[in-house]
Amino acid sequence: MPGVKTPHVLCDTYEAASQAVTELSSSSVLLVDCEGRNIGVPGGALSIITVGDWTASRIFLFDVLALPDKSHPLLAPLLSLLRRTDITKIVWDGRADFFEMVEAYGVQMEGVLDLQLVEVAQRGRRKNKGWRQGHTADYFKRMKDELRDDPDALEGIHRLYGLDHCAGLYGVVGKGGGKNHDVVAMHAQDRTEMWMRRPLPPALLEYAAHDIELIAKVFARFQKKGQYLDHLEALKEMSARYMEVYPTRELRAKHAQLDLCKFVPLEVLTPPQDGAPRFECARCGRVLSLLCFSTAAAGVKTAESGDAASSAKPEPQVGEQGDRVVEQRLTLCRLCHLIARRNSEEVLGEWVPISA
């Protein structure tokens, strides 16, 4: 609730960081979150790594600016903790956090379970729960007539929830989520440079600790649901793929402009088959298996790009080689094609032979 402080300890010396890890190492499950200036995109920088036990009863804020020497012997326990595969790291959309840890310390966090993906993965079990299933369809509501005629178009397409929104939907926080409204406004106004100032204002330290408390509450709710955390190893494999979607700041910034960050990337929930042919999407640049593209049987002549704008599949044609037909694919992946149509973008892709 607003006004209630989340207990936390700031670790701004190597000695304090080492002592904190000693306390955290006894936990088999940890909660991890990061704060900083525009993390994950060009100009971004890490400020705080927040780690708590799974109940958020112990929360430590590691000051990255005060702990810059990744080769310092007293920082080694923290980096080792992040790498340990026997300790599950619970995060919410940890993609930018994962990237910034690599940039700051050269460490790839292991054993990650991203609750944002856990929420998505269970939607298939709840097809009658409209507010979850409808979240994706609502984004494409201007295309509702087209989607009514092609109900499979959204198969495998999942719009993401933010942590605060999801916590509210699951009833683990009240209206407003208990966050400091000034800090929320600071983020909304792109004033995240405040995270790089020292000393950090108490409001920012409290904000970082509160996010861990919020992740703990959502995790506890998912545990009570039982089936949400079934097949834990498979969920961790999904999370590992999710962490590696954005290997550069520039790619994440590009995908944000294309509205792709609002969705689960293709081939995260289900990996491609080994050895399957892969093709580059002409819009997002990701290299994906054929299952991620619309395909159709068509003549050896490709359809014009205008045909792609009006239909997900071209009409079969008779090509110059008689009645022989070949498979074609759209040059935009299924997710990009949907978003481009929704946004009335000029380039909607074209049909090309699958060999292209």
Backbone torsions as a table, in degrees:
resi	resn	phi	psi	omega
1	MET	NA	152.2	178.2
2	PRO	-56.6	137.7	178.6
3	GLY	94.4	-18.0	178.5
4	VAL	-88.1	122.8	-176.8
5	LYS	-84.4	144.6	176.5
6	THR	-96.3	116.8	-179.2
7	PRO	-60.5	137.0	-179.7
8	HIS	-158.5	163.6	178.8
9	VAL	-125.7	127.1	176.6
10	LEU	-87.0	125.5	178.7
11	CYS	-106.9	98.3	-178.0
12	ASP	-117.9	18.0	170.0
13	THR	-134.1	157.3	180.0
14	TYR	-64.9	-34.0	178.9
15	GLU	-64.9	-43.0	179.0
16	ALA	-65.6	-38.0	179.3
17	ALA	-64.3	-42.9	179.5
18	SER	-64.0	-42.1	179.1
19	GLN	-64.5	-39.3	179.3
20	ALA	-62.2	-42.2	-179.3
21	VAL	-64.8	-34.4	176.3
22	THR	-58.4	-40.9	178.0
23	GLU	-71.2	-38.9	-175.7
24	LEU	-75.9	-25.3	-173.2
25	SER	-65.3	-17.3	179.5
26	SER	-79.0	-8.7	-178.3
27	SER	-92.1	137.9	176.3
28	SER	-86.8	-13.6	178.9
29	VAL	-133.3	129.8	178.3
30	LEU	-126.9	153.3	175.7
31	LEU	-106.0	133.1	-174.5
32	VAL	-132.6	137.6	175.9
33	ASP	-151.5	156.3	-179.2
34	CYS	-129.7	152.7	174.7
35	GLU	-132.1	153.7	178.4
36	GLY	173.7	-169.0	179.5
37	ARG	-89.1	112.6	174.8
38	ASN	44.5	51.5	-172.5
39	ILE	-63.6	140.2	176.1
40	GLY	89.8	-7.3	-178.3
41	VAL	-125.8	167.6	-179.9
42	PRO	-52.7	134.9	-177.3
43	GLY	86.2	-0.6	-178.0
44	GLY	-76.2	158.6	177.7
45	ALA	-158.4	143.9	-179.2
46	LEU	-83.6	139.3	178.9
47	SER	-117.0	-49.2	-174.2
48	ILE	-134.9	133.6	166.6
49	ILE	-107.9	118.1	-178.7
50	THR	-104.8	129.9	-178.9
51	VAL	-132.6	132.4	177.4
52	GLY	-135.4	162.8	172.2
53	ASP	-73.6	173.4	-167.5
54	TRP	-68.8	-16.0	176.0
55	THR	-97.7	-3.3	-175.7
56	ALA	62.8	25.1	176.3
57	SER	-79.9	-22.2	174.0
58	ARG	-128.5	119.2	-177.2
59	ILE	-128.7	127.9	-179.8
60	PHE	-121.5	133.6	178.4
61	LEU	-107.6	111.3	-178.7
62	PHE	-91.4	117.8	-177.1
63	ASP	-81.9	103.0	-175.4
64	VAL	-64.1	-35.3	-179.5
65	LEU	-68.9	-30.0	178.3
66	ALA	-85.9	-10.4	-177.8
67	LEU	-126.1	62.2	-171.7
68	PRO	-81.2	-19.1	-172.0
69	ASP	-87.7	98.3	-177.1
70	LYS	-69.8	-11.6	177.7
71	SER	-97.2	2.6	179.8
72	HIS	-65.5	131.7	-176.4
73	PRO	-61.1	-29.1	-179.5
74	LEU	-81.6	-10.2	174.0
75	LEU	-91.1	-17.6	-177.7
76	ALA	-55.7	-39.6	179.3
77	PRO	-60.7	-36.6	178.5
78	LEU	-66.7	-45.3	-178.9
79	LEU	-65.8	-36.5	176.5
80	SER	-66.3	-40.0	178.0
81	LEU	-59.6	-43.4	-179.4
82	LEU	-66.3	-29.8	-178.9
83	ARG	-83.1	-18.8	-172.0
84	ARG	-63.6	125.4	180.0
85	THR	-81.3	-17.1	-178.9
86	ASP	-84.6	-4.7	175.5
87	ILE	-112.4	119.9	179.7
88	THR	-77.3	130.0	177.6
89	LYS	-103.9	111.5	179.4
90	ILE	-87.5	126.0	179.4
91	VAL	-134.8	169.7	169.3
92	TRP	-126.1	113.7	-172.8
93	ASP	47.2	71.7	-175.6
94	GLY	-87.4	13.3	-174.9
95	ARG	-60.2	-50.1	-179.2
96	ALA	-69.9	-37.4	178.5
97	ASP	-60.4	-46.3	180.0
98	PHE	-57.9	-46.9	-179.2
99	PHE	-62.3	-45.5	-175.8
100	GLU	-67.6	-31.7	176.2
101	MET	-65.9	-38.0	176.3
102	VAL	-64.5	-43.7	-179.0
103	GLU	-65.4	-41.9	-174.7
104	ALA	-79.4	-41.0	-170.8
105	TYR	-125.9	-3.4	-178.6
106	GLY	68.4	24.8	-177.0
107	VAL	-115.8	131.5	174.2
108	GLN	-98.2	117.4	-179.3
109	MET	-66.0	131.5	-178.5
110	GLU	-113.2	162.2	178.3
111	GLY	70.7	31.9	-174.2
112	VAL	-81.4	136.9	169.6
113	LEU	-124.3	109.8	-176.8
114	ASP	-93.0	112.7	-177.2
115	LEU	-65.4	-24.1	176.3
116	GLN	-61.5	-38.9	177.0
117	LEU	-74.5	-35.0	177.8
118	VAL	-57.9	-43.0	179.1
119	GLU	-61.8	-42.2	-179.4
120	VAL	-67.7	-42.8	-174.7
121	ALA	-61.5	-28.1	-177.8
122	GLN	-88.5	-4.8	-177.6
123	ARG	-62.1	-32.9	-179.5
124	GLY	-62.5	-23.2	178.9
125	ARG	-82.6	-9.3	-171.5
126	ARG	-125.8	51.0	-174.4
127	LYS	-65.2	-19.1	-179.9
128	ASN	-91.6	0.3	-179.3
129	LYS	-94.4	90.1	-169.0
130	GLY	-59.4	-36.3	-174.7
131	TRP	-67.8	-21.9	174.8
132	ARG	-87.0	-51.8	-179.5
133	GLN	-62.9	-35.2	-177.7
134	GLY	-75.2	-11.7	-177.5
135	HIS	-59.9	-41.4	178.3
136	THR	-72.7	-47.0	-178.3
137	ALA	-60.5	-33.6	-179.5
138	ASP	-61.2	-34.0	179.3
139	TYR	-64.2	-31.8	-177.6
140	PHE	-104.8	28.0	-172.7
141	LYS	-64.5	-25.4	177.5
142	ARG	-71.0	-11.6	178.0
143	MET	-106.6	18.8	-170.2
144	LYS	-60.1	-35.3	179.4
145	ASP	-66.9	-42.4	177.6
146	GLU	-63.5	-42.3	-177.4
147	LEU	-70.8	-28.3	176.5
148	ARG	-64.2	-36.5	178.7
149	ASP	-79.4	-18.4	-178.2
150	ASP	-134.5	70.9	-173.4
151	PRO	-63.6	-19.3	-179.6
152	ASP	-81.8	-4.2	-175.7
153	ALA	-61.5	-31.1	-178.3
154	LEU	-94.1	5.6	178.8
155	GLU	-60.8	124.0	-179.9
156	GLY	79.2	4.1	178.2
157	ILE	-103.0	121.7	-174.0
158	HIS	-133.0	119.4	175.0
159	ARG	-81.2	140.6	-174.5
160	LEU	-90.1	152.7	169.8
161	TYR	-101.6	145.5	169.3
162	GLY	-78.3	163.6	-177.4
163	LEU	-60.4	-48.7	-177.2
164	ASP	-61.8	-43.8	-178.9
165	HIS	-63.7	-45.2	-178.4
166	CYS	-65.4	-41.1	178.6
167	ALA	-60.4	-37.8	176.9
168	GLY	-68.2	-41.7	-179.9
169	LEU	-62.8	-35.7	-179.3
170	TYR	-88.8	2.2	173.0
171	GLY	71.9	24.7	-179.3
172	VAL	-92.2	-10.0	175.0
173	VAL	-139.2	158.9	175.9
174	GLY	-84.3	-175.7	-179.5
175	LYS	-60.3	131.4	-179.0
176	GLY	92.7	-18.3	174.5
177	GLY	70.0	3.5	178.6
178	GLY	76.9	9.7	-178.1
179	LYS	-84.8	155.2	175.5
180	ASN	-68.7	117.1	-174.6
181	HIS	-66.1	-28.6	178.1
182	ASP	-67.4	-39.2	179.0
183	VAL	-71.5	-38.3	175.9
184	VAL	-59.7	-44.3	178.9
185	ALA	-64.5	-36.9	178.4
186	MET	-58.7	-43.9	177.8
187	HIS	-66.7	-42.5	-178.5
188	ALA	-62.8	-30.4	-178.6
189	GLN	-94.1	10.7	177.3
190	ASP	58.9	41.7	177.3
191	ARG	-107.9	42.2	-175.4
192	THR	-75.0	-3.9	173.8
193	GLU	-57.4	-22.7	178.3
194	MET	-56.4	-29.5	-179.4
195	TRP	-67.7	-15.4	-177.2
196	MET	-96.1	-1.2	178.7
197	ARG	-84.5	150.2	177.1
198	ARG	-135.1	138.3	-1.3
199	PRO	-72.9	151.8	177.3
200	LEU	-69.9	135.0	176.9
201	PRO	-60.4	146.2	178.3
202	PRO	-53.2	-33.1	-178.8
203	ALA	-63.3	-36.3	179.2
204	LEU	-73.7	-38.2	176.6
205	LEU	-63.0	-42.1	178.6
206	GLU	-65.0	-38.5	179.2
207	TYR	-61.5	-45.9	-180.0
208	ALA	-62.0	-42.8	179.6
209	ALA	-67.2	-36.7	-177.8
210	HIS	-65.2	-35.1	178.2
211	ASP	-61.2	-38.6	176.9
212	ILE	-64.5	-41.0	178.3
213	GLU	-62.2	-38.8	179.7
214	LEU	-67.6	-43.7	176.7
215	ILE	-60.1	-39.7	179.2
216	ALA	-61.6	-40.3	-179.6
217	LYS	-68.1	-41.3	178.1
218	VAL	-66.3	-41.7	178.0
219	PHE	-60.3	-44.2	179.0
220	ALA	-62.1	-39.0	178.3
221	ARG	-66.2	-41.3	178.6
222	PHE	-65.0	-36.1	176.9
223	GLN	-62.3	-39.9	-179.9
224	LYS	-67.2	-27.3	-179.9
225	LYS	-70.6	-17.1	176.5
226	GLY	76.8	-78.7	-173.2
227	GLN	-66.8	-15.9	-179.4
228	TYR	-58.6	-36.0	-174.8
229	LEU	-107.1	16.8	170.3
230	ASP	-62.9	153.8	177.4
231	HIS	56.9	52.6	-174.2
232	LEU	-59.0	-41.2	-178.3
233	GLU	-65.0	-38.0	177.0
234	ALA	-64.5	-38.2	177.8
235	LEU	-65.7	-35.8	177.3
236	LYS	-68.8	-36.4	177.2
237	GLU	-65.4	-40.4	174.2
238	MET	-59.4	-45.1	-177.6
239	SER	-62.8	-38.6	178.6
240	ALA	-62.7	-40.8	177.0
241	ARG	-65.6	-37.8	179.8
242	TYR	-62.8	-40.8	-178.3
243	MET	-63.4	-26.9	-172.7
244	GLU	-100.2	10.0	-177.5
245	VAL	-66.3	-35.9	-176.1
246	TYR	-116.2	89.1	179.9
247	PRO	-77.2	-11.6	178.9
248	THR	-135.2	155.5	176.2
249	ARG	-64.4	-38.8	-176.1
250	GLU	-64.5	-38.0	-179.7
251	LEU	-66.7	-42.7	178.5
252	ARG	-63.2	-41.6	178.9
253	ALA	-62.4	-40.8	177.9
254	LYS	-62.5	-44.9	-178.7
255	HIS	-69.0	-30.8	175.5
256	ALA	-64.5	-42.3	178.4
257	GLN	-64.4	-28.8	-179.1
258	LEU	-90.0	6.3	-179.8
259	ASP	68.8	13.3	-177.0
260	LEU	-76.7	-24.9	-178.8
261	CYS	-68.6	-9.8	178.5
262	LYS	-82.2	-4.9	-173.4
263	PHE	-128.6	155.4	170.8
264	VAL	-65.7	126.0	177.9
265	PRO	-60.9	145.4	176.5
266	LEU	-61.7	148.1	179.2
267	GLU	67.7	24.0	170.1
268	VAL	-97.1	-50.0	179.0
269	LEU	-68.2	-38.2	178.9
270	THR	-129.7	120.4	-177.6
271	PRO	-76.9	158.3	176.5
272	PRO	-71.6	157.2	175.5
273	GLN	-68.4	144.6	177.5
274	ASP	-60.0	133.0	176.9
275	GLY	80.2	0.4	-179.9
276	ALA	-68.4	141.0	177.1
277	PRO	-59.0	147.3	-176.9
278	ARG	-128.6	150.0	-174.3
279	PHE	-138.0	147.6	-179.5
280	GLU	-88.9	131.7	174.8
281	CYS	-74.9	132.3	-176.6
282	ALA	-73.3	-9.6	-178.9
283	ARG	-104.5	-53.0	-175.8
284	CYS	-93.2	-19.0	178.7
285	GLY	83.7	-1.9	178.6
286	ARG	-73.6	146.7	178.9
287	VAL	-101.6	115.0	-168.4
288	LEU	-131.4	162.6	177.5
289	SER	-75.2	167.1	-175.5
290	LEU	-61.2	-28.2	-179.7
291	LEU	-62.2	-18.4	-179.2
292	CYS	-87.9	2.1	-179.5
293	PHE	-120.9	148.8	170.4
294	SER	-70.5	136.8	179.6
295	THR	-130.5	160.9	178.5
296	ALA	-162.1	155.2	172.2
297	ALA	-82.2	126.3	-178.5
298	ALA	-146.2	169.6	176.7
299	GLY	-68.8	171.0	-179.0
300	VAL	-65.2	-17.7	173.0
301	LYS	-83.0	132.3	-179.5
302	THR	-80.4	154.0	177.5
303	ALA	-75.2	155.0	176.7
304	GLU	-73.7	157.6	-178.1
305	SER	-61.3	-28.2	178.2
306	GLY	-63.8	-32.1	177.0
307	ASP	-65.3	-35.9	179.8
308	ALA	-65.0	-29.4	-178.9
309	ALA	-67.9	-31.9	-173.8
310	SER	-96.9	-14.7	-176.1
311	SER	-151.7	147.5	177.1
312	ALA	-77.5	-15.4	179.8
313	LYS	-136.0	134.5	178.9
314	PRO	-78.6	161.4	174.9
315	GLU	-76.3	138.2	176.2
316	PRO	-57.4	141.9	-179.6
317	GLN	-126.3	159.8	171.4
318	VAL	-98.3	117.6	-176.8
319	GLY	-88.8	-175.2	-176.6
320	GLU	-67.4	-14.5	-178.7
321	GLN	-100.0	32.7	175.4
322	GLY	83.6	-142.3	-174.8
323	ASP	-88.0	-0.2	-178.9
324	ARG	-65.3	133.2	178.8
325	VAL	-113.1	152.0	178.0
326	VAL	-127.8	156.3	176.6
327	GLU	-76.9	140.0	175.2
328	GLN	-123.4	159.7	174.9
329	ARG	-131.8	155.8	173.8
330	LEU	-80.2	145.3	-177.4
331	THR	-76.2	-12.7	173.9
332	LEU	-101.0	139.3	175.0
333	CYS	-64.8	163.6	-174.2
334	ARG	-58.6	-40.9	-179.4
335	LEU	-67.2	-46.6	179.8
336	CYS	-63.1	-39.7	-179.5
337	HIS	-62.8	-42.1	178.9
338	LEU	-63.2	-46.9	-177.9
339	ILE	-65.3	-41.6	179.8
340	ALA	-62.4	-40.7	176.9
341	ARG	-66.7	-42.0	180.0
342	ARG	-61.4	-39.7	-177.2
343	ASN	-89.0	4.9	-179.3
344	SER	53.8	43.7	179.1
345	GLU	-72.9	154.2	-176.3
346	GLU	-69.5	-39.6	-177.7
347	VAL	-98.4	116.1	-178.9
348	LEU	-115.3	9.3	178.8
349	GLY	91.3	171.6	177.4
350	GLU	-141.3	163.7	180.0
351	TRP	-91.1	130.4	-179.9
352	VAL	-134.5	156.6	174.9
353	PRO	-57.8	146.3	-178.7
354	ILE	-59.2	-27.6	179.2
355	SER	-70.1	-15.0	-176.3
356	ALA	-78.2	NA	NA
